[in-house]
């Protein structure tokens, strides 16, 4: 772990941080935070009164603009969600996920957290009505490709993204946490059963489900420039849960109920390696029970830790590119069987080649 990342980790964990650093060190930290989607989080944690005035003059624009951008994003998300709640003629019940849930639940991790889109979940049976509900509220699907549309609707856990034609906000409409083709496909009603209704037909997952979904998202994601941000979310969510409940026993039981215990066990391990969070006896036994001495997990863990501790992109080495590729393939194998993945990859490759060829023909 390089010095810039160590410095960032101190900020994320709320430790006493040495602020008196050179301008070069500050710019390295800002560049890394921008890459990881943590710049506004850093901005919230930096006290300008402790920074050298000459240094603050050079870095304040980056930090202030990042903070204002997130504040505007979150205001926009709140406004759009309130409109969806108010204009819901079919009384479709929907559940907030990830950043949207953190925001409306008033979680501390919502402060400074970027929100480029909104994730909501509805039951599969109300999916058609939910799509029409979004259209009524000014959203349009941005996907015009017949194959991609079929891919989302037939195999995935969400529809193609919807974009508000006025405000530009993107909504991802989920009907499950995991793709239909995944072996770990779960019954979404289990989430609604434990959720709280905070506005008419607008539900918030219980804290355990917030943690488990964040874990699932981190481990099945195929893009790794936000992985540390997601692990930071999990660190603070779990620590808050432990403060309330004294331990994670109920969280572990909930993960078993949803058949997602391996995801939680892997996150416990990653938190131990990256955030130096000590595992309790219950957690340690749980990790051993779920993961054992799996060689596949050892490779997977190495790749995750490599990407969680990544430097800025220009400093990536072969191990970062290789780890990224391995996790990219692994994330797709989680979502679909190998035969379907090969077919999907072949179709997408042909489409991309055709797109490049048509672009070259137009330029000629």
Buried (B, 14 or more C-beta within 10 A) or exposed (E): EBEBBEBBBBBBBEEEBEBEBEEEBBBBBBBBBBBBBBBBBBBBBBEEEEBBEEBBEEBBEBBEEBBEBBEEBBEBBBEBBEBBBEEBEEEBBBBBBBBBBBBBBEBEBBBBBBBEBBBBBBBBEBBEBBBEBBEEBBBEBEBEEEEBBEBBEEBBBBBBBBBBEEBEBBBBBBBBBBBBBBEBBBEBEBBBEBBEEEBEBBBBBBBBBBBBBBBBBBBBBEEBBBBBBBBBBBBBBBBBBBEEEEEBEEBBEBBEBBBBBBBBBBBBBBBBBBBEBEBBEEBBEBBEEBBEEEEEBEEBBBBBBBBBBBBBEEEBEEEBEEBBEBBBEBBBEBBBEEEBBEEBEEEEEEEEEEEEEEEEEEEE
